[in-house]
């Protein structure tokens, strides 16, 4: 209805549950920015195969692919996944990049709650 004010949950509650994502906030999240190499450019029609390969590598190491996007701009694909720890995430990235089809840049993502704990501890 016009003029109706919607109630929003407190920020900590919103970010702790990540509505719709199914993400367990106790597990680290990683955002991988992928760019096809010149060798990988010929395989662009098979981009889905690269995403599925990454998903298998993630799952084989106890993680889970949360989502993947084909993007415009500097990077071609963005994958968001969770893994038990940084070492495991790095193993996934080595597996994904081993064929020389893509280069990756990966970011460790922190929820707002995690970031607040880090800031308060410093």
N, C-alpha and C positions, 0 to 999 in steps of 0.2 A: 504494500500500500504506500502511496505517496506520503512523504513526511514521517514514515514510521522509522523509529530508531531501533537498529538491531543491536542486541547484546553481543559483545565479543568476550571470549574468555581472557583471563589475565595472561599476559605474554608468557610467563613461565609455564603455565599450563598448556598453552597453545604449542609452544616449541618443544616441550617435553614429550608430547604425544605425537607430533607430526601427523595431523589428521590426514587420512587417505593414503599415507605412504606405507603403512605397515612396518615402519622402521622401528627397531628396538634401540632406544636411545643409549643403551649400555654398550652398544657396538659402534666402533668408529666408522665414520662415513668419509668416502673419498670421491672427489670429482676429477675425472680424467678428461682432458681436452686432447682430442686426437686429430692429427693432420695426415692425410695420405701423402706418402712419398711419391717421387716420380714413378717408382716401380709399382706403387699401389694405385696410381691414378687410372691405370688400365683396368683395375679391378673395382672401380666405383660402382658398376652395376651390382657387384657382389658385396656392397657395404653391409648388408644384413648378415652375410656370412661372418664378417669381422666381428659384428656385435655378438652374434651367437657363439663364436669362438671365445670371445672375452667372457661371456656369461658362463661357459663351461669351465674356463680356467678359474673364475671366481668361485663357482660352486665346488669345484674339486678341492679347493683350499679352505672350505668352510665359510665362504662369504655368500653374498647375494647381490645380484644386480637389481637395483631399485628402479632405474629408468635409463633410457638412452634417447638422444635427440640428434637428428641431422641438423646442422646449423649453417647459417650464412656467415661469412666473415673469415677471420684468420684461421679458424678451426673447422673441420668438417663434421666431426661427431663429438658429442659430449656424453659421457657415461657417468652415472652416479651409482656407486656401489658401496656396500659395507663389507668389511673384512675384520677378522679378529684382532689384528694389530698391524703396525707399519711394515714389519718384516713380510707378513703375508701379502699385503698390498703390493709391495715391491716385487715379490715373486710373480704375482699376477701380471704386472706390467712387463716384466722380462719375458714372460710367456707370450703376451700379446704382441710385443715388438720384435720377437725373434725372427720373423719371416721378412722383416724389412718393408712391410706394406704400410706401416704407420709410424709416426713419431708421437710421443705422448708428453704431456705436461700434467702432473697430478697435484691436486691440492687436498690437504687434509682439512675437512670441514668440521667446524665445531658448532653445536647448538648454542643458542643464546645462553642457556643455563650453564653449559660447559665453559663458555667464554667468561661468564660472570665469576665462576669459581676460580679460573686462572687469574683473572684480574685481582680478585680479592686476596689471593694467596701471594701476590707479588708485592 
